[in-house]
């Protein structure tokens, strides 16, 4: 009986050790390999070092036999295959990685590998998949394919647009006042903010429209240049490439500019100088892509104006067009 | 390590049975077993229909390991006093100390190969600052409950742990952990007040209402509520909302079985594109591939369907219900004090974080739930 107990105990210990090895130690061991292998891959790329790439590929492949679901190891192996001039093998490796995770960077890498293999048409499909998911990845696309990829990605699905374009919804806070350079606060209309621009004060009020019966308009009073109302309606770097901005403005004093574009680098699209009547101001965006719309005073002493309705209409075409 | 711990526990059990025979203290009986059994059974069932078996297997192992550890904790806690909490508090104190040293730039145990913002370097030995918040919020609640129930050195240790845990959450700057801590402490105060609780609750509600209507923070909350009501997402919520909405899309697609354990990360790519189509203003806002929904309620619905989520809710309710029993000795007094606040803390944490998917936080929750389960009948 004691022998049986000893044998059973040994079996339990062996099974437990094996299980611990497979479910706990080996995955951690593979993870610990990732960082040195990434560094070796980067070195091999920087120095165009084929022996180092071959060695790194071998180490990554050995680790992959133990940890087949480790995506990072597959990415490392594929990067070294590309470095060794084997894009077809790299594509196969990336496609295996897609069985475990569908990250946009894998599609970008497949696209780049296809470009290296001369399969440009299929590369565009992969790039579009990545850019639809992560618009910022357009920077990773081969420059000569960017416009085509951007246009196809932009044509996929619905695009964001302005919110509260007719000023129907009041802000919870009512019309506050913002003073000083860089000041930003809620306007009297929901979703629209008032911007202190380079300095000066801005106040807004939501009043009955004098253009549309039963509608509302936003009255804006500023005493500084580049101050007025703004709305960020899509994340920076995203949104349609080409749009037309149309605004109905009643200018009482000064000069006004309208602009739509990328929030990090917006440029004026059109100016209004005519006072005393409702004017439709329309222009295409100079800054791209479109995600941010502003209506600002363009004269030194500021401006007073009413805005009744603002509309953004995508017109198609790439950013460079 | 959690999986290794579970295997080790099972091996110890097997060896004890071989050499000592069947142990009386290990007899598994009682209604409390319903929950670990239900969790494992439903996860297995959901796994049978999973969309990626390999990824699902990892989640299945984690769930099974958690169930094994929970059962062992319950059976061992039955024979232990409140002092067993030293096993939770001492590592927490050490982690809080490391965090403090990191915050004061006095010592950094890790070497970073990439530039990270200061806040993201506040990790202790736990993980990123969100993980730190998820770990310390339930510990703070347990520590306050222990200091109200115990005497002597344990009370001193619990006091130190409560202070350290609250400081650690402050260092981590995790807003959801703050909210969970506040909700948990308020609930604990109500449970401790017993008969005066309805009056205190009314006062709390009035204060919250006044704060909501008169303070800048209240205005921001109301404005966010209104934006959500209009179908838009406030910028402060929008990044995580993408992950949560993606989980909701998955749930709508597979409400009964979900996409399978571990399936959220696998299905994120195609379902995120559906979210973009439904909410164009969120398009491009979160460009990385989320591995977690940052909302355990939504992720449970997405991965295990409605039955999986109902099991989770039922477990929380069963845990919280212990606060409505009468306590006897210090262990049952502690169980009464901590159970509802712990359940509320988990519920709030899970609204914008994923405590069930982080090993450190999950172990703390299992520890508290196991002690309450073991001591509630005293």
Contacts between the chains, C-beta under 8 A, distances in Angstrom:
chain1	res1	chain2	res2	distance
A	5	B	18	5.4
A	5	B	19	6.3
A	8	B	18	5.1
A	9	B	15	5.7
A	9	B	18	5.7
A	9	B	19	7.4
A	12	B	11	5.5
A	12	B	14	4.6
A	12	B	15	5.8
A	12	B	18	7.2
A	13	B	11	6.8
A	13	B	15	7.8
A	15	B	11	7.7
A	16	B	7	5.3
A	16	B	8	6.7
A	16	B	10	7.3
A	16	B	11	3.7
A	19	B	7	4.7
A	20	B	3	7.9
A	20	B	4	4.7
A	20	B	7	5.2
A	20	B	8	7.1
A	23	B	3	4.4
A	23	B	4	7.1
A	23	B	7	7.0
A	23	B	61	5.9
A	24	B	1	6.3
A	24	B	3	5.2
A	24	B	4	3.8
A	24	B	7	7.7
A	25	B	4	7.5
A	35	B	113	6.9
A	68	B	54	7.9
A	69	B	54	5.4
A	69	B	55	7.2
A	69	B	58	7.7
A	99	B	54	7.8
A	100	B	52	7.6
A	100	B	54	6.7
A	100	B	55	6.7
A	100	B	266	7.8
A	101	B	265	6.7
A	101	B	266	7.0
A	101	B	289	7.0
A	102	B	266	7.3
A	102	B	268	7.5
A	102	B	269	3.8
A	102	B	270	7.5
A	102	B	289	7.5
A	103	B	269	7.5
A	103	B	289	4.6
A	104	B	269	7.6
A	104	B	287	7.3
A	104	B	289	6.9
A	132	B	273	6.5
A	132	B	276	7.7
A	133	B	269	6.3
A	133	B	272	6.5
A	133	B	273	6.5
A	133	B	287	7.2
A	134	B	284	7.4
A	134	B	287	3.7
A	134	B	288	7.5
A	135	B	283	7.6
A	135	B	284	4.3
A	135	B	287	6.9
A	136	B	284	7.3
A	136	B	287	5.3
A	137	B	287	7.4
A	157	B	273	7.0
A	157	B	276	5.6
A	157	B	277	4.3
A	157	B	280	7.3
A	157	B	283	7.4
A	158	B	276	7.8
A	158	B	277	5.6
A	158	B	280	4.4
A	159	B	280	5.4
A	159	B	283	7.2
A	160	B	280	4.1
A	160	B	281	4.2
A	160	B	283	6.0
A	161	B	280	7.3
A	163	B	230	7.9
A	163	B	232	6.1
A	163	B	281	7.4
A	169	B	230	7.2
A	171	B	223	8.0
A	172	B	219	6.5
A	172	B	222	5.8
A	172	B	223	5.3
A	172	B	226	6.3
A	173	B	219	6.4
A	173	B	223	7.9
A	186	B	223	7.7
A	190	B	226	7.4
A	190	B	227	7.9
A	190	B	230	7.7
A	191	B	227	7.9
A	191	B	232	7.5
A	232	B	235	7.8
A	233	B	281	6.4
A	234	B	280	7.5
A	234	B	281	5.8
A	234	B	283	6.7
A	234	B	284	7.0
A	235	B	282	7.8
A	235	B	283	7.4
A	235	B	284	4.9
A	235	B	285	4.3
A	237	B	284	6.6
A	238	B	283	5.7
A	238	B	284	3.1
A	238	B	285	7.5
A	239	B	283	7.9
A	239	B	284	7.7
